[in-house]
Amino acid sequence: MKPHNAYKTCWNCPAAIFKGNVDFRACGQSMEDIKSIEEGQIVIECNRRPELGHFEPSITFEQCPEWIPSPYGLMLRDMRVMILGIDGYLGWTLALKLGKLGFRVSGIDNFLRRDCVMEKGAHTIVPIERMTERLHSAREILGININFRRIDLKDRNQVREFMEEVRPESIVHYAEIPSAPYSMVDCSHAIRTQENNVLGTLGLLFIIKDVVP
């Protein structure tokens, strides 16, 4: 049985660099509203296989040597994944899972979730070690080296510098305040949540556009 993504092509690959006139439809536009694309108009380059030069994005994952088998279908070999909010309960477990699968994992966090818990005098059901201990355990027990930086999502300069250094091929965004009750404690908490979640994510989108579109 073939992997579920065996027939996906360069259109779905994060290593693809699109060239030429790529016309993506706006939301709600019908195909009839879009002029047909001339043959050969859309070509790509590959970040991982520059020797291919310019070519049509028709190579399937199954045909490409950069895509290798995994228990979850074909995966991009040594894929660079950046997890924003890596210290959270979703971010950290994902980092460990991807690391074990062979992904090159990096991540940022400003420990805001820990600060929120302390501020309200709450406690976690399961004790959470400091990030230094987490990184050490991941390395010693699982053999995973995670590239971590303490960065606030709203600090666009630092986020940009780290993204330019890592050049992630996939980004997982968990760096938002997830607690609705926390966001409604009072006006200052509501504003803090909006600044982090809305403005932080807006800045992130522009950084992605500039650095790793």
Secondary structure, DSSP 4 states (H G I P E B T S, - for coil): ---TTTT-BGGG-TTEEEEE---PPPTT--GGGSPPPPTT-EEEEESS-GGG-SB-S--BTTT-TTEEEETTEEEETT-EEEEETTTSHHHHHHHHHHHHHT-EEEEEE--HHHHHHHHTT---SS----HHHHHHHHHHHH----EEEE--TT-HHHHHHHHHHH--SEEEE--S---HHHHTSSHHHHHHHHIIIIIHHHHHHHHHHHH--
